[in-house]
């Protein structure tokens, strides 16, 4: 195990006074230092900016906001995060600099758009890979001030999943304030499940629990299970464990099987381009394929999607007013005629060009004319991933 991504949740980083839990950050720094000394590379995905912002004297207690169209609760969180993020990094840096030798940390504030855009994604990946090679610890968090409701991360579990896929991590470790996935609600004496082969089979065990009052936490166990389902399909294992467990990070890095819940790999490693399509790119449209092609895709038969296999653009034939607008190079979902998602891939032509090509192909078929046009590739199999 060489490369680890460690996600640290809001519940873990908020103390009883609703302030940043500096003792926890110091514990994390000590354990990360041990990993670096052993030659491992570590990336953190850390919440805690809002909790850190609460310690600012000007933001203690209620504070008034200039009237705006924006949701006032969201705006308040953004202000707390904007003030708290540099304070959070200051604590991380102080704790890392206390180690022997001192550790350098790097801040990376990102939005969903940084992963959706291929050029920005590759640039980000290159920076992170070079940081860890230099022994620097990248610390990711969502840029709450710039994120928009239309295109943001559902939570930091999703961000951690995308970061892990981007750098091809050997393990995604999610630290929270519970021991792992439990077979019952914690209030009912739930016991730890040590290993889960199929994340989809345990969705019902994502028991809702009471959050600490005032803690801004968008995730939960269901979000972690969904992340496990995606990341393990990409060939990366995931483990959920309690950050309060003694030396939890170093023990898991040493492959201690008695800590937390392991979600082992149940998919093969993909190419870097397919990883981006699976866990980075934003889906901007849909195409529907023929029954014959859909059957092949359900059976995981590897094949390019040709023009003659495309029936329509999403649901345009059922709803002509809802036009697809994707462009060449965008990532689209591939559906069967009932609307079931079979996978997604990068298209070689935009919606307008593809729509015209489908109509032209139908006209030729009606006239009994067979031309090579139907063999034109819409999505090459190298740029398609199954659901």
C-alpha positions in Angstrom: 0.0 0.0 0.0 1.8 3.1 -1.3 -0.8 5.9 -1.8 -3.6 6.7 0.6 -6.4 9.2 0.5 -7.8 10.0 3.9 -11.2 11.7 4.2 -11.9 13.4 7.6 -15.5 14.3 8.3 -17.1 17.3 10.0 -18.4 15.3 12.9 -14.8 14.3 13.7 -13.3 17.7 13.4 -15.9 19.5 15.6 -15.5 19.4 19.4 -18.2 19.7 22.0 -18.0 23.5 22.0 -18.7 23.5 18.2 -15.1 24.6 17.6 -12.4 23.0 15.5 -11.1 19.9 17.2 -7.4 20.7 17.2 -6.5 17.6 19.3 -7.9 15.4 16.5 -5.9 17.3 13.8 -2.7 16.8 15.9 -3.4 13.1 16.2 -3.8 12.9 12.4 -0.6 14.8 11.8 1.4 12.4 14.1 0.1 9.4 12.2 0.6 11.0 8.8 4.2 11.7 9.7 4.7 8.0 10.5 3.3 7.0 7.0 5.6 9.5 5.3 8.6 8.2 7.1 7.8 4.7 5.8 7.7 5.9 2.2 4.0 6.2 1.7 2.2 9.1 0.0 -0.8 10.7 1.7 -3.6 13.0 0.5 -6.2 14.4 2.9 -9.7 15.5 2.1 -10.7 17.6 5.1 -13.9 19.2 6.3 -13.8 21.6 9.2 -13.8 25.1 7.6 -17.2 26.0 9.0 -16.3 24.9 12.5 -13.1 26.8 12.3 -14.9 29.9 11.1 -17.1 29.9 14.3 -14.0 30.8 16.3 -13.6 34.2 14.6 -14.6 36.9 17.0 -16.7 38.8 14.5 -18.7 35.7 13.7 -19.5 34.4 17.2 -23.2 34.1 17.6 -25.8 35.4 15.2 -24.7 38.0 12.6 -26.7 40.0 10.1 -26.5 39.7 6.3 -27.1 42.1 3.5 -30.5 41.1 2.0 -30.0 39.0 -1.1 -31.7 36.4 -3.3 -29.5 33.7 -2.0 -30.5 31.3 0.8 -29.5 33.1 4.0 -28.5 29.8 5.7 -26.3 28.8 2.8 -24.8 32.3 2.7 -24.0 32.1 6.4 -22.2 28.8 5.9 -20.2 30.2 3.0 -19.1 33.2 5.1 -18.1 30.9 7.9 -16.2 28.6 5.5 -14.5 31.6 3.8 -13.2 32.8 7.2 -12.6 29.4 8.6 -10.6 27.8 5.7 -7.4 29.7 6.2 -7.8 29.2 10.0 -8.2 25.4 9.3 -5.0 25.3 7.2 -3.1 27.3 9.8 -3.9 24.6 12.4 -2.9 21.8 10.0 0.4 23.6 9.2 1.1 24.1 12.8 0.5 20.5 13.7 2.5 19.2 10.7 5.4 21.6 11.4 5.7 20.1 14.9 6.6 16.7 13.4 10.2 15.5 13.1 11.0 16.2 10.3 8.5 19.0 9.7 5.8 18.3 7.1 4.8 20.7 4.4 1.1 20.9 3.5 -0.6 22.3 0.4 -4.1 23.6 0.2 -6.3 22.7 -2.8 -9.8 24.2 -2.9 -11.8 22.8 -5.7 -15.3 22.7 -7.2 -17.1 20.0 -9.2 -16.2 21.9 -12.4 -12.5 21.3 -11.8 -13.2 17.6 -12.3 -15.8 17.9 -15.0 -13.4 19.8 -17.3 -10.8 17.4 -18.8 -8.0 20.0 -19.1 -8.4 21.3 -15.5 -8.7 17.7 -14.3 -5.4 16.6 -15.9 -3.7 19.8 -14.6 -5.0 19.1 -11.1 -3.9 15.5 -11.2 -0.4 16.5 -12.4 0.0 19.0 -9.5 -1.2 16.5 -6.9 1.1 13.7 -8.2 4.1 16.0 -8.0 3.2 17.3 -4.5 3.1 13.8 -3.1 6.4 12.8 -4.8 8.0 15.7 -3.0 6.7 14.5 0.3 4.1 17.3 0.6 0.6 16.5 1.9 -2.2 17.9 -0.3 -5.3 18.9 1.7 -8.4 19.1 -0.4 -11.7 20.8 0.5 -14.6 22.0 -1.6 -14.5 25.7 -2.4 -17.8 26.5 -0.7 -17.8 30.1 -1.8 -17.5 29.4 -5.5 -19.5 26.2 -5.7 -23.0 26.5 -7.2 -26.1 24.4 -6.5 -26.2 23.2 -10.1 -22.6 21.8 -10.1 -21.1 21.0 -6.8 -20.2 18.0 -4.7 -23.0 16.3 -2.8 -20.5 16.1 0.1 -16.8 15.5 0.8 -17.4 11.7 0.5 -17.9 12.3 -3.2 -14.9 14.6 -3.4 -12.7 12.0 -1.7 -14.0 9.4 -4.1 -13.1 11.6 -7.1 -9.6 12.4 -5.7 -8.9 8.7 -5.0 -9.9 7.8 -8.6 -7.9 10.7 -10.0 -4.6 9.8 -8.4 -5.2 6.0 -8.6 -4.9 5.6 -4.8 -4.3 2.2 -3.2 -6.9 2.9 -0.5 -9.6 5.4 0.4 -9.9 5.7 4.1 -12.9 7.5 5.4 -12.6 8.6 9.1 -15.8 9.3 10.9 -17.1 9.2 14.5 -18.5 5.7 14.4 -16.5 2.4 14.2 -17.7 1.6 10.7 -20.8 0.1 9.2 -23.0 -1.4 11.8 -25.6 -4.3 11.4 -28.2 -2.3 13.4 -28.8 1.2 14.5 -26.2 2.3 17.1 -29.0 2.8 19.7 -30.0 -0.8 19.2 -26.6 -2.2 20.0 -25.4 -2.5 16.4 -22.3 -4.5 15.8 -19.5 -3.7 13.4 -19.5 -5.4 10.0 -15.9 -6.0 9.1 -16.2 -6.5 5.4 -18.9 -5.8 2.7 -18.5 -7.5 -0.7 -21.5 -5.7 -2.3 -22.1 -2.1 -1.2 -25.5 -2.0 -2.9 -26.7 -4.8 -0.6 -26.2 -2.8 2.6 -27.9 0.5 1.7 -30.6 -0.3 4.2 -28.0 -0.3 7.0 -27.3 3.4 6.5 -29.1 4.3 9.7 -29.8 8.0 10.2 -28.3 9.3 13.4 -28.4 12.5 15.3 -25.8 15.0 14.3 -24.0 17.3 16.7 -26.1 20.4 17.0 -24.7 23.1 14.7 -22.4 20.8 12.8 -22.6 21.3 9.0 -22.4 17.8 7.6 -23.9 17.0 4.2 -22.8 13.4 4.1 -23.7 10.3 6.2 -23.4 6.6 6.0 -25.5 6.3 2.8 -23.1 8.7 1.1 -20.2 6.6 2.2 -21.8 3.4 0.9 -22.5 5.1 -2.5 -18.9 6.2 -2.6 -17.7 2.7 -1.8 -19.9 1.3 -4.6 -18.2 3.6 -7.2 -14.6 3.5 -6.0 -14.4 -0.3 -5.6 -15.7 -0.7 -9.1 -12.8 1.3 -10.3 -10.3 -1.1 -8.6 -9.7 0.9 -5.4 -10.7 -0.5 -1.9 -12.3 1.6 0.7 -12.4 1.4 4.5 -14.7 3.3 6.9 -13.3 3.6 10.5 -13.5 5.8 13.6 -11.0 8.6 13.9 -11.2 8.1 17.7 -9.7 4.6 17.4 -6.2 4.5 18.7 -3.6 4.9 15.8 -6.3 4.2 13.3 -4.5 5.5 10.3 -1.2 3.7 10.9 -2.9 0.5 11.8 -5.0 0.5 8.6 -1.9 1.4 6.6 -0.3 -1.6 8.1 -3.3 -3.7 7.0 -4.8 -4.3 10.4 -8.0 -6.2 9.5 -9.6 -5.5 13.0 -10.3 -1.8 12.3 -13.4 -0.5 10.6 -15.3 -1.9 7.7 -13.5 -2.9 4.5 -15.1 -2.6 1.0 -12.8 -4.7 -1.2 -12.3 -4.2 -4.9 -15.0 -5.7 -7.2 -13.9 -4.2 -10.5 -10.7 -4.1 -12.5 -8.5 -1.1 -13.0 -9.5 1.2 -15.8 -7.5 3.5 -18.0 -7.0 7.1 -16.8 -9.4 8.3 -19.4 -12.1 5.9 -18.3 -11.5 6.8 -14.7 -12.2 10.4 -15.6 -15.4 9.4 -17.4 -16.5 7.3 -14.4 -15.6 9.6 -11.6 -14.8 13.0 -12.9 -16.7 14.1 -16.0 -20.1 15.7 -15.7 -22.8 14.1 -17.8 -24.3 16.7 -20.2 -26.7 14.6 -22.2 -28.2 11.3 -23.1 -28.6 9.0 -26.1 -30.9 6.0 -26.5 -29.7 2.9 -28.3 -31.4 0.0 -30.1 -32.7 -3.1 -28.4 -30.0 -5.2 -30.0 -27.1 -3.0 -28.8 -28.7 -2.5 -25.4 -28.7 -6.3 -24.9 -25.0 -6.5 -25.8 -24.2 -3.7 -23.4 -26.2 -5.3 -20.6 -24.0 -8.4 -21.0 -20.9 -6.2 -20.8 -19.9 -7.0 -24.4 -17.2 -4.5 -25.3 -18.2 -2.6 -28.4 -18.1 0.9 -29.9 -21.5 2.6 -30.3 -22.1 3.1 -34.0 -24.5 5.5 -35.6 -26.7 2.7 -36.8 -27.2 1.6 -33.1 -28.4 5.0 -31.9 -32.2 5.4 -31.9 -32.6 8.9 -30.5 -31.1 11.6 -28.3 -32.4 10.9 -24.8 -36.1 11.3 -24.7 -36.5 13.8 -27.5 -38.9 11.7 -29.5 -41.2 11.5 -26.4 -40.6 15.1 -25.5 -39.6 17.1 -28.6 -39.4 20.3 -26.7 -36.6 19.0 -24.5 -33.6 19.2 -26.8 -30.2 17.7 -26.0 -27.4 20.3 -26.3 -24.2 18.4 -25.7 -21.2 19.1 -27.9 -18.4 16.9 -29.3 -16.2 15.6 -26.5 -18.9 15.8 -23.9 -19.8 12.8 -21.7 -23.3 11.4 -22.1 -25.4 8.6 -20.6 -26.3 5.7 -22.8 -29.8 4.5 -22.3 -32.0 1.6 -23.5 -35.4 2.4 -25.0 -37.0 2.1 -21.5 -34.7 4.8 -20.2 -32.4 2.5 -18.1 -28.8 3.7 -17.9 -26.4 1.2 -19.4 -23.2 3.3 -19.1 -21.7 6.6 -20.2 -19.1 7.7 -22.7 -17.5 10.5 -24.6 -19.2 11.4 -27.8 -17.5 12.1 -31.1 -20.2 14.4 -32.4 -22.4 17.1 -30.9 -26.2 16.8 -30.4 -27.1 18.7 -33.6 -24.8 16.8 -35.8 -25.9 13.4 -34.3 -29.6 14.3 -34.6 -29.1 15.1 -38.3 -27.1 12.0 -38.9 -29.8 9.8 -37.3 -32.4 11.3 -39.6 -30.2 10.9 -42.6 -29.5 7.2 -41.8 -33.2 6.5 -41.4 -34.0 8.1 -44.7 -31.4 5.9 -46.4 -32.7 2.8 -44.7 -36.2 3.6 -45.8 -35.0 4.0 -49.4 -33.2 0.7 -49.2 -29.8 2.3 -49.6 -27.0 0.9 -47.5 -24.1 3.2 -47.0 -21.0 3.2 -44.8 -22.5 6.1 -42.8 -24.1 3.8 -40.3 -20.7 2.5 -39.3 -19.6 5.9 -38.0 -18.5 5.7 -34.4 -20.5 7.8 -32.0 -18.7 6.6 -28.8 -15.5 4.5 -29.1 -15.2 1.6 -26.7 -12.0 3.1 -25.3 -14.1 6.0 -24.0 -17.1 4.1 -22.7 -17.7 2.7 -19.2 -20.5 0.4 -18.1 -22.9 1.3 -15.3 
